[in-house]
Amino acid sequence: TWFSPGMLEMSRITYEETSAYIMEEIATKEAVHPMRSLDDLKSRLGPDRRVFAAFHPLLPNQPLVFIHVALANEIPSTMEEVLSSSGTSPEGHTVATFYSISSTQSGLAGVDLGHFLIQRAVKALQNEFPNLQTFVTLSPIPRFRKWLEEKIVHNKAEAGKFVDDSLLSKEDTQKI
């Protein structure tokens, strides 16, 4: 077979060692948190960040999927925290936040490349930073907002009774 996730090679993308063509591909194909400038790209490749990409051996200059990781000492609570790089050395950081994963090839839709890349990225991060203890994501859950808004509307219609009490605490429901 010409294609299997096991055939893919993962590489770390760096500002110093990655070709301008590959960095441009990543910058222009970023689907989750679009880049606004070259400084934005530099920040995402900074010392407290990692970008990993998966390549097929027959397409060595074409990333098929890539993921952005922020390294910190605490789990971030907002995307603003994730996107604002501290620029500090990641030595001693204990948390890796996967905050964006993008596929560059629409023809590979349905092929679970993200799972493959996350597994490889976790191993690479653990090897580079033995202090990392926590791996999290702030990635959106597809259609979650629509579902939650429908629950809130239903909640109001049912005189304040949230339909599924196991999902949110009373305090969380009030905040919403």
N, C-alpha and C positions, 0 to 999 in steps of 0.2 A: 504494500500500500504506500502511496505517496504522501499520505498525510495521517498523522496520529499525534496527539499532544505529547506523547513520550519522545518523539523525534525532535521536538523543539528545544532550542538552546536559550537559556535565560542570560541576559547581560545587564549589568548595572550601567545606567546612563549617567555620564558625568560631563560637566562643561569642558573639562580639560582634555578628555580622551575620546569622546564620542564625536563622530563626524557631524559637520554642520547640517548635512542632508537629513540624517536621522533625527537630530534635534528639531529641525524644521517640521519633519513629519509628526513628531510628538506634539509640538506646539500647535500645529494646525489641526490635528485630529483629536485634540483634547475635547471630549464631549461633555464632561460633567462640570468642570470649573474652567471655562475658557481663559486662556492667557491674554493679558492686555498689552504686554510689552516684553522686550528683551530682558528687562530687569525682573519681571515676573518669572520668566524662565530661569534666570540665574538664581533667584530665590528658591525656586522649587528644586534646584540642583545643589543647594547650599549644604554646609557641613552637617546640619541637623535634619537633612532630608535625604531620601533615597527615591530614585526612579528606577524601576526594573522593566525590561521589555523582553518579550519572547520572539525569537526569530526562527524561521524554518531554514535548514541548511542550504536549500536551493535559492533562498531569498535573503542573503546575509545583510542587505542594507534596507530591508523593509520590515519594521517592527509590526507584528501581527496584533499584539495586544500589549498594553503597558499599564503600570500601576504606580501611583504616587504614595509615598509613605512619609509621615512626619514623626520625628523622634522627640520625646519630651519626658518629663518626670511625672506628669499627671494626665489623666484622661481628659481630653478637651470637652467642653460642653457646647461649643459653637464652632461653626466653620470659620468664623473670623479668627479664632484662636489658632486653628490649624493653618490657615493661609498666611498668618503673620509669623514669618520665620524669625527665630531669635538670633540666628546666625552663629550660635555658639557650638562648641564641640559637643558631639553627641555622647562622648565617653561618660559613662555613669547613668545615662538615661535608662528608664525602666519601662517606658510605654512606646509602642509603635502603633501609629494610627494610619490605617489604610483609608485614604480619603477620595481616591478617584481611580477608576479603572475604565479604560477605553479600548475598544477594538478598532482597528484601522481598516478592516476588510469586511464589507457587508456580505460578501459571499460565504463568510464563515459564521454567519448568524446561526445560532443553535448549537455550535460546537463549544463545549464548556472549557474555553481557554482560560477564563478568569480563575477558576478553581485551581487549575494547574499552576498558574503564575503565582497565586497567593501562597500555595504550599511551598513552592521553590523560594519565594521571597522570604517567608518566615524562616526557613532553614538558613538562608544566606545571612539574614539579620542576626539570628542566634549565634552563628559562627563569628560574625564581626563584633557583636555586642553581647557578651555573656550575661550582662546585667539585665537585659530585656526580660521582663516577666509577664507583661500584659500586651496582648495584641487585640486591637479594637478597630471598628469601622464606624464612621458617621454617614455611611452611604444611605441614600434614601431607599425606602421600601416602596416598590412600585405600587401606585394607587392607594397608598396608606392615607394620604391627606383626604382624598375623596371619601374613603371609608369612614375616617374619623369625623369628618364634617356631617356625614349622614347620621352617624351615631349621636352627635350633638343635637341635630335637629330632632331626631327621634326622642332623645332625652328630654328636650323641652316640651315636646308634645305629650309625653308620658308623665307630666307633672314632676319633673326632677329625678325620675328613676333612670339611672344609667343601665342600659340593657345587660351589659356584661361587666359586673363589678370586679371581676378578676383582672381586667386589663388596666384600669387606672384607679388610683386612690381617690378618695373624696377631694383631697386637696388639689390633685392634678386636674380633676374634672372642673373644679371651681376656677383654676387658673386659665383653663381653656375658655 
